[in-house]
C-alpha cells in the first residue's frame, strides 16, 4: 500500500476505544488488513462495526425471526426494505426505523431526518411512498423537558412529512418517566411499486460508474451511527454535530428523480446514504455484489472546503444516494438529475475483487475489504449472556385482590379521570399537525378505524396500516408483551376487514451488555416469532436500537421500557367493505366478542390511577386471538356488523366512548356481576372486540361466531347520547368528549 500522509498515520488503541471499538475488535482489524489501520480506515470500521450498522449484539437472535411466506417478494435482509406481493403486479415496500438519540438532543431535526431517511429507504427501491406512520415515547408529561421534546418531535415530523407530500395515516404516543432523557422516535414509511421493477442495492459490473446524487456533503451527522450506539449522558449535547439536518423539498426532488431513473435501464443498483453515509453505501453495495470500488473523495460535491477524508466518508448529510450506472447510460442519469436540479456526479467505478479503495487527489487514503465491514460478512457477531431479573418474579406475584374494588358510583369519577390521562386522551393536538391527505388525490380514507387505510389505485384493494406496542406489557413480561404487540397490531388490521400480511419492527432496548436488558431482548424476539408464525405475518426487516437509557452520574443506568414497536400491513380485497369503529345509529346492539375478563394487570388504570407500577402482563391467549381475528373478518366480509373496535388501552369504557364520540351517540350497557367492576370497565385483557349490529342480523351473527368458536355477549345498545352502565348515569358523550379532547393538552400545558 502506498505511503500515507501524516493525517493518515497509523491509528492507536486509545483512538479506537474513543470510537467505540474494543481491544479485541482493534486486533481483529489489524489481522484483516495485515497491518495497523490508519486513522481513516479505523473510522470506517468504527461506524460499520457499531451496533447501529452491524447489529453485532442482535443478529444471532434476529435470524430466528420468521421471514418466509408466499406473499414475500423481498425478504428481510435482502434489500433496504421488505416487499410484499399485493397481486395485480403490485408490490408494497415498507419499513420502520428509529431516530431516538438524535431526537433526544435536537428533537426537531432528529425527528425530521428520521422521516426523511425512512422514506428514502422506500423510494430507493423504486417504490413511491404513499403513507407514513410513527410511534413516539416521552417521559413525565409534567416535566418541562417533555413538553420541549414533544413540541420539537411533532413539529419535525409534521413539517418534513407535510412538505415532502406524504400523509401520516396512523401512529401512537405514550408517556412514562423511563423515557425522560431518552425519548423514542420510530418512523414508518409505506410505498407501492411495480412488482417486476424492484431496484436492488447491489453493485455489479466492473467498469460501471458509481455516482453520488442529490445534495452536497457537509459535516453534519459525522459519527451519527456511533452516536446511536452509546448511552445518552449529561454530556451528549456535546455530540450535537452528530444530528443531521434535513431538507424535505430537496428530498421531494430526489424522490421524483430517483423514480424517473427507476423507469430506465440505466440503473444497476441504488442505495440511500443513511447511517455512515458514503462508507455504508459503498461497502454494503460492494459486498452485496461481490465486487469492489475505486472511490475518489475529492470528486464528492462538498458544502465545506476543509473536509478531511474521514469526514467525507462518515458524513450523514441528508438527501443523498449512491447509484451504480450501466456503462454507456451515464448521460441518461445526468440528464434526469439535471432536470430536477440535483447533482449527479461520478465519484468512482466498480472493480473486480473485494477491495474498496478511497482516494483523494489520486492518493490512496484508505483500503478496506468490503466483505469485512458488513452484516453477515466480517463484522463481529456476539452472543451476549442474559438472565432473568429478580424483579420479574416479584412482578408476577402481584395479587389483584390487594386493590380495593371501587363502587359503581366511584367508577363514574374514575372514568372521567381515566380519559384525561395523556396515554388515553385524544392525540388530536399531534395529528392535527400532520396532513393526512397531502399528495394523496383521495388515496386515504377519513373513516375512523383501528388502522389507517389507503387505496391501491387501479384496484378495489386497500392497505390497512398500523403501528403498535404497549411497552408496559413488555416490561411486565417481554415474551408475552411482545406477542401481545403483534396480536394487537393484527387485531387492529382485522377490525378494518383486512387480512394481516407482514410486519416490520423497531426494537428499542437498553444496553445489550446488561444481562437483564438482553434477557428482555431475547424474550421479545421469542414472543414476536411465536405470534408472527400464528398470524402468518413474516418479519420483513426493521431496526434494532440499543443503548436507550440514561447514564447516571453515579455510574448506574436507567433503561427505557423494552419497546419492540410493530409496524403491520394488511390487505383489504374490497375497500368498499372497510369497517370503521364509530357507532352508526341509535338502537344498534352492542356485542362483546371474545372471553369476558376483569383482569387489571398492567392496565393504565392500575399503573397511573391506582399507582401499582409492577404487575404481570394482561390476560392473553394467542390461539383465542387467531380465532377472534378470523371471526371479525368473516363478520365484516358478510356485512353483519356496523362498527368494530378492539379493546385495548383504557379498557372497555374507553373503547365504547371512542366508538360513541364520532357521531356523538351514547351507550347503555350491563356489566357482569361476577366480575369486579373496575376490571370490567378499565381492565385491558387481550383478545376482545366490540361490535355493533342491527337486531335483524343477530341470527347470522351468532352463526359466524359459533363457526369460529368465539364467544359473543350482548352488552346493551347504542343510545342517542347518554352513557349508562348498570342504570348508573356516567354522563353524556358531549361532556365526556370535552374531557377526552383536552386531556392531552392540559397534561402537557400545550
C-alpha positions in Angstrom: 0.0 0.0 0.0 1.4 3.5 -0.9 2.8 5.7 1.9 0.2 7.6 3.9 0.2 11.3 4.5 0.7 12.5 8.1 -3.0 12.8 8.5 -3.4 9.2 7.7 -0.9 7.9 10.3 -1.4 4.5 12.0 -4.3 4.6 14.4 -3.8 3.9 18.1 -5.7 1.7 20.5 -6.7 4.7 22.5 -8.3 6.3 19.4 -10.1 3.0 18.7 -11.6 2.9 22.2 -12.7 6.5 21.8 -14.6 5.5 18.7 -16.3 2.5 20.4 -14.1 -0.3 19.3 -12.9 -2.9 21.8 -9.3 -4.0 22.0 -10.3 -7.4 20.5 -12.0 -5.6 17.6 -9.0 -3.4 17.0 -6.8 -6.5 16.9 -9.3 -8.2 14.5 -9.0 -5.2 12.2 -5.2 -5.5 12.3 -5.5 -9.2 11.4 -7.9 -8.5 8.5 -5.7 -5.8 7.0 -2.4 -7.4 7.9 -1.2 -4.1 9.4 -2.3 -1.4 11.8 -5.2 0.6 10.2 -4.7 4.2 9.5 -7.0 6.7 11.2 -9.4 6.9 8.2 -9.7 3.1 8.0 -10.3 2.9 11.7 -13.1 5.4 11.3 -14.6 3.2 8.6 -14.5 0.1 10.8 -15.8 2.0 13.9 -19.0 3.0 12.2 -19.5 -0.2 10.2 -18.9 -2.3 13.3 -21.0 -0.1 15.5 -24.2 -1.7 16.9 -26.3 0.7 14.7 -24.8 -0.7 11.5 -23.6 -4.2 12.2 -26.2 -5.5 14.7 -23.4 -7.3 16.3 -25.2 -7.9 19.5 -28.6 -8.8 18.0 -28.1 -10.6 14.7 -27.9 -14.0 16.3 -31.5 -13.7 17.6 -32.8 -11.7 14.6 -32.0 -14.6 12.4 -34.5 -16.7 14.3 -37.5 -14.5 13.3 -39.8 -15.9 10.7 -39.2 -14.3 7.3 -40.7 -16.7 4.7 -44.1 -16.5 3.1 -45.8 -16.8 -0.3 -46.6 -13.1 0.0 -42.9 -12.1 0.2 -41.2 -10.5 -2.9 -38.2 -9.3 -0.9 -37.4 -10.9 2.4 -35.7 -9.4 5.5 -32.0 -8.7 5.0 -32.1 -8.8 1.2 -32.6 -5.1 0.5 -33.3 -1.7 2.1 -36.9 -2.7 2.9 -39.1 -5.8 2.7 -41.7 -6.0 -0.1 -44.9 -8.0 -0.2 -47.0 -9.0 -3.2 -50.4 -7.3 -3.4 -51.4 -9.1 -6.5 -52.2 -7.5 -9.9 -48.5 -6.9 -10.4 -48.2 -4.5 -7.5 -45.7 -4.7 -4.6 -45.7 -2.9 -1.3 -42.5 -1.8 0.3 -42.5 -0.8 4.0 -40.1 -0.4 6.9 -39.8 1.2 10.3 -36.7 2.7 11.9 -35.6 4.7 14.9 -34.1 8.2 15.3 -34.0 8.1 19.1 -30.7 9.5 20.1 -30.7 12.5 17.6 -34.2 13.4 18.7 -33.1 13.4 22.4 -30.5 16.0 21.6 -32.3 18.1 18.9 -35.9 16.9 18.7 -36.9 18.9 15.6 -34.1 17.8 13.2 -33.8 14.4 14.9 -37.4 13.6 14.1 -37.5 15.3 10.7 -34.4 13.5 9.4 -35.8 10.2 10.7 -38.8 10.8 8.5 -36.6 11.7 5.5 -34.3 8.6 6.0 -37.1 6.1 6.2 -38.8 7.5 3.0 -35.5 7.2 1.1 -35.3 3.6 2.0 -38.6 3.1 0.3 -38.1 5.2 -2.9 -34.6 3.9 -3.4 -36.2 0.6 -4.3 -38.3 2.2 -6.9 -41.5 2.5 -4.7 -43.4 5.7 -4.4 -44.2 6.4 -0.7 -47.9 6.7 -0.1 -48.2 6.7 3.7 -46.3 7.4 6.9 -46.8 6.3 10.5 -44.9 7.0 13.7 -44.6 5.7 17.2 -43.4 8.1 19.9 -42.4 7.7 23.5 -41.8 10.5 26.0 -41.2 11.0 29.7 -43.2 12.6 32.5 -45.7 14.9 30.8 -45.5 17.4 33.6 -41.7 17.9 33.1 -40.7 21.0 31.1 -38.2 18.9 29.0 -41.1 16.6 27.9 -43.0 19.5 26.5 -39.9 20.7 24.6 -39.4 17.2 23.2 -43.0 16.7 22.2 -43.3 20.0 20.5 -40.0 19.6 18.7 -40.6 16.0 17.6 -44.1 16.5 16.4 -43.2 19.7 14.5 -40.2 18.0 12.9 -42.4 15.1 11.7 -45.2 17.4 10.6 -43.0 19.9 8.8 -40.9 17.3 6.9 -43.8 15.0 6.1 -46.2 17.7 5.0 -43.5 19.5 2.9 -42.4 16.2 1.4 -46.0 15.4 0.5 -46.6 12.0 2.1 -49.6 11.7 4.5 -49.4 10.5 8.1 -52.2 7.9 8.5 -51.6 6.5 11.9 -49.4 6.4 15.0 -49.2 6.3 18.8 -47.9 8.4 21.6 -47.0 7.0 25.0 -45.7 8.6 28.2 -43.7 7.1 31.1 -40.9 8.5 33.2 -38.5 5.9 31.9 -38.3 7.8 28.7 -37.5 11.1 30.4 -34.0 11.6 29.0 -34.2 9.1 26.1 -37.4 9.5 24.1 -38.2 7.1 21.3 -39.0 8.3 17.8 -39.9 5.5 15.4 -40.9 6.4 11.8 -42.5 4.0 9.3 -43.0 4.5 5.5 -45.1 2.5 3.1 -44.8 2.7 -0.7 -46.1 1.0 -3.9 -44.2 -0.2 -7.0 -44.5 -2.5 -10.0 -43.6 -5.9 -8.7 -41.3 -6.6 -11.6 -39.4 -3.3 -11.3 -37.6 -3.5 -7.9 -34.3 -1.7 -7.8 -31.6 -3.6 -5.9 -29.0 -2.1 -3.6 -26.3 -4.1 -5.3 -23.2 -3.1 -7.2 -22.4 -5.1 -10.3 -20.4 -4.9 -13.4 -16.7 -3.9 -13.1 -16.2 -0.7 -15.1 -19.7 0.6 -14.3 -19.6 4.2 -12.9 -20.5 5.0 -9.3 -22.5 8.3 -8.9 -23.4 10.3 -5.9 -26.7 12.1 -6.5 -28.7 14.6 -4.5 -27.4 17.1 -2.0 -23.9 18.4 -1.2 -21.9 16.6 1.6 -21.3 18.6 4.8 -20.1 18.0 8.3 -23.5 17.3 9.8 -24.1 13.8 11.1 -20.5 12.7 11.3 -20.2 9.7 13.6 -24.0 9.5 13.8 -24.0 5.7 13.7 -21.5 5.6 16.6 -23.6 8.2 18.5 -26.6 6.0 18.2 -24.6 3.1 19.7 -23.9 4.5 23.1 -25.8 5.8 26.2 -27.3 9.2 26.5 -25.4 11.2 29.2 -25.3 14.7 30.5 -22.5 15.4 28.0 -24.5 14.1 25.0 -25.3 17.7 24.0 -21.6 17.9 23.0 -22.4 15.4 20.2 -24.9 17.8 18.6 -22.9 17.8 15.3 -24.0 14.1 15.1 -27.6 15.3 14.4 -28.3 15.6 10.7 -30.1 18.5 9.1 -32.9 17.7 6.6 -34.5 19.5 3.6 -37.8 18.0 2.6 -38.1 20.0 -0.6 -34.7 18.6 -1.7 -35.9 15.1 -0.8 -39.0 15.6 -2.9 -36.8 16.4 -5.9 -34.6 13.5 -5.2 -37.6 11.1 -5.0 -39.0 12.2 -8.3 -35.6 12.0 -10.0 -35.0 8.5 -8.5 -38.4 7.2 -9.5 -37.9 8.5 -13.0 -34.5 6.9 -13.1 -36.0 3.6 -12.0 -38.1 3.5 -15.1 -34.9 3.4 -17.3 -32.4 0.7 -17.9 -29.6 2.9 -16.7 -29.5 2.0 -13.1 -27.7 -1.2 -11.9 -28.1 -0.6 -8.2 -29.0 2.2 -5.9 -28.8 2.8 -2.1 -29.7 5.6 0.3 -26.9 7.2 2.2 -28.2 6.9 5.7 -26.1 5.9 8.7 -22.4 6.1 8.0 -23.0 7.9 4.6 -20.6 7.1 1.8 -18.9 4.4 3.9 -22.0 2.4 4.4 -23.4 2.7 0.9 -20.2 1.8 -0.9 -19.3 -1.1 1.4 -22.8 -2.6 1.5 -23.4 -2.3 -2.2 -20.0 -3.8 -3.0 -20.4 -6.7 -0.6 -23.8 -7.5 -1.9 -22.4 -7.8 -5.4 -19.1 -9.5 -4.5 -17.3 -6.6 -6.1 -15.0 -3.7 -5.1 -14.9 0.0 -5.9 -12.5 2.8 -6.5 -13.9 5.9 -4.9 -12.4 9.4 -5.4 -13.5 11.5 -2.4 -12.2 14.8 -3.9 -14.9 14.5 -6.5 -17.7 14.5 -3.9 -19.7 17.8 -4.0 -19.0 19.5 -0.6 -20.6 22.2 1.4 -17.3 23.0 3.1 -13.9 23.1 1.5 -11.8 21.9 4.5 -13.3 18.4 5.0 -10.9 15.6 5.9 -11.3 12.2 4.1 -12.8 10.6 7.2 -15.4 13.4 7.4 -16.4 13.0 3.8 -16.8 9.2 4.3 -18.7 9.4 7.6 -20.9 12.4 6.9 -24.6 11.7 7.2 -25.8 14.7 5.3 -29.3 14.0 4.1 -30.9 13.7 0.7 -28.1 11.7 -0.9 -28.0 8.4 -2.8 -25.3 6.2 -4.3 -26.1 4.9 -7.8 -24.3 2.4 -9.9 -24.9 3.2 -13.6 -24.7 0.8 -16.6 -21.8 1.6 -18.9 -22.9 3.9 -21.8 -26.0 5.0 -19.9 -24.3 7.8 -17.9 -25.9 10.7 -19.8 -29.4 9.3 -19.1 -28.7 9.6 -15.4 -27.0 13.0 -15.6 -29.9 14.4 -17.7 -32.6 13.2 -15.3 -30.9 14.7 -12.2 -30.1 17.9 -14.1 -33.8 18.2 -15.0 -34.6 18.1 -11.2 -31.7 20.5 -10.5 -29.7 17.9 -8.5 -26.2 16.7 -8.5 -25.3 13.5 -10.4 -21.5 13.3 -10.1 -19.4 10.2 -10.9 -17.1 9.6 -8.0 -15.7 6.2 -8.9 -16.2 2.9 -10.6 -17.0 -0.8 -9.8 -13.9 -3.0 -9.8 -13.1 -6.7 -9.7 -12.4 -8.3 -6.3 -13.4 -7.4 -2.8 -11.4 -4.2 -2.1 -12.7 -0.6 -1.8 -10.0 2.0 -2.5 -10.7 5.5 -1.3 -8.6 8.3 -3.0 -8.0 12.0 -2.6 -6.2 13.7 -5.5 -5.3 10.2 -6.7 -3.6 9.4 -3.4 -4.9 6.3 -1.7 -6.2 7.3 1.8 -7.9 4.1 2.8 -8.1 0.5 1.5 -10.6 -2.0 3.0 -12.1 -5.3 2.0 -15.9 -4.7 1.6 -17.0 -8.1 2.9 -15.2 -7.5 6.3 -17.3 -4.4 7.0 -20.9 -5.7 6.6 -23.5 -7.7 8.4 -23.1 -11.4 7.6 -19.5 -10.8 6.4 -16.6 -9.9 8.6 -18.4 -7.7 11.1 -18.3 -9.3 14.6 -21.2 -11.3 15.9 -21.6 -11.7 19.7 -23.7 -14.0 21.8 -24.4 -12.0 24.9 -25.2 -13.5 28.3 -28.7 -12.9 29.7 -30.5 -13.6 32.9 -34.0 -13.1 34.3 -34.0 -10.1 36.7 -35.1 -10.6 40.3 -37.9 -8.2 40.0 -39.6 -10.3 37.4 -40.7 -12.9 39.9 -41.9 -10.1 42.2 -44.0 -8.6 39.4 -45.6 -12.0 38.6 -46.6 -12.3 42.3 -48.9 -9.3 42.2 -52.3 -10.1 43.7 -55.2 -8.1 42.2 -57.3 -8.7 45.3 -54.9 -6.3 47.1 -56.5 -3.5 45.1 -59.9 -2.4 46.6 -62.8 -2.7 44.3 -64.5 0.7 43.8 -68.2 1.1 43.8 -70.1 1.8 40.6 -70.6 5.4 41.7 -66.9 5.8 42.3 -66.3 4.4 38.8 -68.1 7.4 37.3 -65.4 9.8 38.6 -62.6 7.2 37.8 -63.8 7.0 34.2 -63.7 10.8 33.8 -60.2 10.9 35.2 -59.0 8.0 33.1 -59.9 9.5 29.8 -57.9 12.7 30.7 -54.7 10.7 31.2 -52.2 11.6 28.4 -51.9 8.0 27.4 -55.6 7.7 26.8 -56.8 11.2 25.9 -57.2 12.3 22.3 -53.9 13.0 20.5 -55.6 15.5 18.2 -53.0 18.1 19.1 -50.5 15.8 17.5 -52.3 14.6 14.4 -53.8 18.0 13.6 -50.2 19.0 12.8 -49.9 16.2 10.3 -51.6 16.4 6.9 -53.4 13.1 6.4 -54.5 14.0 2.9 -51.4 15.7 1.4 -50.3 14.3 -2.0 -52.9 11.6 -1.9 -55.5 12.6 -4.6 -58.1 11.0 -2.2 -56.0 7.9 -1.7 -56.6 7.9 2.1 -59.9 7.5 3.9 -61.1 9.7 6.8 -63.2 6.9 8.3 -62.2 6.4 12.0 -60.9 2.9 12.3 -58.4 0.8 14.2 -55.9 1.1 11.4 -55.2 3.7 8.7 -56.5 2.6 5.3 -55.2 3.8 1.9 -56.4 2.7 -1.5 -54.3 0.8 -4.1 -55.0 2.7 -7.2 -56.3 0.8 -10.2 -57.7 -2.0 -8.0 -60.5 -2.5 -5.5 -57.9 -3.2 -2.8 -56.9 -1.2 0.2 -53.9 -1.3 2.5 -54.5 -1.3 6.3 -51.6 0.1 8.2 -50.8 0.3 11.9 -48.0 0.6 14.5 -48.4 -0.8 18.0 -46.6 -1.6 21.2 -47.7 -1.3 24.8 -44.3 -1.1 26.4 -45.7 -1.5 29.9 -46.8 -5.0 28.9 -43.4 -5.8 27.5 -41.7 -4.5 30.7 -44.0 -6.8 32.7 -43.2 -9.9 30.6 -41.1 -9.4 27.4 -42.2 -12.6 25.7 -45.9 -12.2 26.4 -45.9 -8.4 26.0 -44.3 -8.7 22.5 -46.7 -11.4 21.4 -49.4 -9.0 22.5 -47.9 -6.2 20.5 -48.0 -8.4 17.3 -51.5 -9.6 18.2 -52.9 -6.1 18.8 -51.5 -4.9 15.5 -53.1 -7.9 13.8 -56.4 -7.2 15.7 -56.3 -3.5 14.5 -55.8 -4.7 11.0 -58.6 -7.3 11.2 -61.0 -4.8 12.7 -60.9 -2.9 9.4 -61.7 -6.0 7.4 -58.2 -6.5 6.2 -56.1 -9.7 6.5 -52.7 -9.1 8.2 -49.8 -9.8 5.7 -46.4 -9.0 7.2 -44.6 -6.9 9.8 -41.6 -4.6 10.2 -40.2 -4.0 13.6 -38.2 -1.3 15.5 -36.6 -2.9 18.6 -35.9 -0.3 21.2 -33.9 -1.6 24.2 -31.3 -0.5 26.8 -27.6 -1.5 26.9 -27.1 -5.0 25.5 -24.2 -5.6 27.8 -26.7 -5.5 30.7 -27.7 -9.2 31.2 -31.2 -8.2 32.3 -31.7 -5.9 29.3 -30.5 -8.7 27.0 -32.9 -11.1 28.7 -35.7 -8.7 27.7 -34.5 -8.6 24.1 -34.3 -12.4 23.8 -37.8 -12.7 25.3 -39.2 -10.2 22.9 -37.7 -12.0 19.9 -39.3 -15.3 21.1 -42.7 -13.7 21.6 -42.6 -12.0 18.2 -41.6 -15.2 16.5 -44.4 -17.1 18.1 -47.1 -14.6 17.3 -45.9 -13.9 13.7 -45.9 -17.6 12.9 -49.5 -17.9 14.2 -50.7 -14.9 12.1 -48.6 -15.8 9.0 -47.0 -12.4 9.1 -43.3 -12.7 8.2 -40.9 -10.1 9.6 -39.7 -8.1 6.6 -36.9 -6.2 8.4 -36.7 -3.2 10.6 -34.2 -1.7 13.0 -32.5 -2.5 16.3 -31.9 0.4 18.6 -29.9 -0.4 21.8 -28.5 2.0 24.4 -31.8 3.7 25.0 -31.2 4.6 28.6 -29.9 7.4 30.9 -26.4 7.1 32.2 -26.5 8.5 35.7 -23.6 10.4 37.4 -23.1 7.5 39.9 -22.4 5.0 37.1 -25.8 3.4 37.2 -28.2 3.4 34.3 -32.0 3.6 33.8 -33.1 1.8 30.7 -36.3 2.6 28.9 -39.1 0.1 28.9 -38.3 -2.6 26.3 -40.2 -1.3 23.3 -40.4 -3.6 20.3 -42.6 -1.5 18.1 -44.6 -3.4 15.5 -45.5 -2.0 12.1 -48.0 -4.1 10.3 -49.6 -4.1 6.8 -52.8 -5.9 5.8 -54.8 -6.2 2.6 -58.5 -5.4 2.1 -59.6 -7.2 -1.1 -62.6 -4.9 -1.4 -62.1 -1.5 0.2 -65.9 -0.8 0.0 -66.0 -3.2 2.9 -63.6 -1.2 5.0 -65.1 -1.3 8.6 -65.0 1.8 10.8 -65.2 2.0 14.6 -67.9 4.6 15.0 -71.5 3.8 16.2 -73.8 4.3 13.3 -77.3 4.6 14.7 -79.3 4.6 17.9 -80.7 1.2 18.8 -77.9 -0.9 17.3 -77.0 -3.8 19.6 -73.5 -3.7 21.2 -71.8 -7.1 21.5 -68.5 -8.2 23.2 -66.5 -10.7 21.1 -64.0 -12.8 23.0 -63.8 -14.0 26.6 -65.1 -11.6 29.2 -62.5 -10.6 31.8 -61.9 -8.3 34.8 -58.0 -8.6 34.6 -56.5 -5.3 35.7 -52.8 -6.3 35.2 -50.6 -3.7 33.6 -53.6 -1.5 32.7 -53.4 2.3 32.5 -56.0 2.2 35.4 -53.8 0.1 37.6 -50.5 1.9 36.8 -51.5 5.5 36.7 -54.6 5.8 38.8 -54.2 3.1 41.4 -50.4 3.6 41.4 -49.3 0.0 41.1 -46.4 0.1 38.6 -45.4 -3.6 38.7 -47.9 -6.3 37.7 -48.0 -9.1 35.2 -48.9 -8.7 31.5 -52.7 -8.7 31.0 -54.6 -11.9 30.2 -53.6 -13.2 26.8 -54.2 -16.3 24.7 -52.7 -16.5 21.3 -54.9 -19.3 20.0 -58.0 -17.3 21.0 -56.6 -14.2 19.2 -56.3 -16.1 16.0 -59.9 -17.3 16.1 -61.2 -13.9 17.1 -59.4 -12.2 14.2 -60.8 -14.7 11.7 -64.3 -14.2 13.2 -64.3 -10.4 12.9 -63.0 -10.6 9.3 -65.9 -13.0 8.4 -68.5 -10.8 10.0 -67.2 -7.7 8.1 -67.0 -9.6 4.8 -70.6 -10.7 5.2 -71.6 -7.2 6.2 -73.1 -8.4 9.6 -71.6 -5.7 11.8 -71.9 -1.9 11.6 -68.9 -1.0 13.7 -65.8 -2.8 15.2 -63.2 -1.6 17.7 -60.7 -3.6 19.7 -60.5 -3.3 23.5 -57.0 -2.1 24.4 -55.6 0.9 26.3 -58.1 2.1 28.8 -60.3 -0.9 28.6 -63.9 -1.4 27.7 -65.1 2.0 28.8 -62.6 3.9 26.7 -63.4 1.6 23.7 -67.1 2.3 23.9 -66.5 6.1 24.3 -64.2 6.2 21.3 -67.0 4.4 19.3 -69.6 6.9 20.6 -67.8 10.2 20.0 -67.5 10.4 16.2 -71.4 10.6 15.8 -72.0 11.9 19.3 -74.1 8.8 20.2 -74.0 7.1 23.6 -74.4 3.6 25.1 -76.4 1.8 27.7 -74.8 -1.5 28.9 -75.0 -4.0 31.7 -71.9 -5.4 33.5 -71.2 -9.0 34.5 -71.9 -9.2 38.2 -69.4 -12.0 38.6 -66.6 -9.6 37.6 -65.0 -6.8 39.6 -66.4 -3.6 38.1 -63.1 -1.7 37.7 -61.7 -4.7 35.8 -64.8 -4.9 33.7 -64.7 -1.3 32.7 -61.0 -0.4 32.8 -59.1 -3.7 32.5 -57.0 -4.4 29.4 -57.3 -8.2 29.0 -56.5 -9.1 25.4 -58.4 -10.8 22.7 -61.6 -8.7 22.8 -63.5 -6.7 20.2 -66.7 -4.6 20.5 -69.1 -4.6 17.6 -72.5 -3.2 16.8 -75.1 -4.7 14.6 -78.7 -4.4 13.6 -81.2 -6.6 15.5 -82.3 -8.4 12.4 -78.7 -9.7 11.8 -78.4 -11.4 15.2 -79.0 -15.0 13.9 -76.5 -14.8 11.1 -74.1 -13.0 13.5 -74.3 -15.9 16.1 -73.8 -18.5 13.3 -70.5 -16.9 12.3 -69.3 -16.6 15.9 -70.2 -20.3 16.6 -68.3 -21.4 13.4 -65.2 -19.6 14.7 -65.8 -20.8 18.3 -65.8 -17.2 19.5 -67.9 -16.1 22.5 -70.4 -13.2 21.8 -72.1 -11.5 24.7 -74.8 -8.8 24.4 -73.7 -5.8 26.4 -76.5 -3.3 25.6 -77.4 -0.9 22.9 -76.4 2.4 21.3 -78.3 5.5 22.7 -78.9 9.0 21.4 -76.1 10.4 23.5 -76.5 9.3 27.2 -74.0 6.9 28.8 -75.4 4.5 31.3 -73.8 1.4 32.9 -76.0 -0.8 35.2 -78.5 2.1 35.2 -75.9 4.4 36.6 -75.5 7.7 34.7 -71.9 8.3 33.6 -72.6 11.5 31.7 -73.3 12.5 28.2 -71.0 11.8 25.3 -70.7 15.6 24.6 -69.4 16.4 28.1 -67.0 13.3 28.2 -65.7 14.3 24.8 -64.6 17.6 26.2 -62.6 15.8 28.9 -61.1 13.4 26.3 -60.3 16.1 23.7 -58.5 18.4 26.1 -56.7 16.0 28.5 -53.5 15.7 26.4 -53.0 19.4 26.0 -53.8 20.1 29.6 -51.4 17.5 30.9 -48.6 19.0 28.9 -49.7 22.6 29.1 -49.6 22.9 25.4 
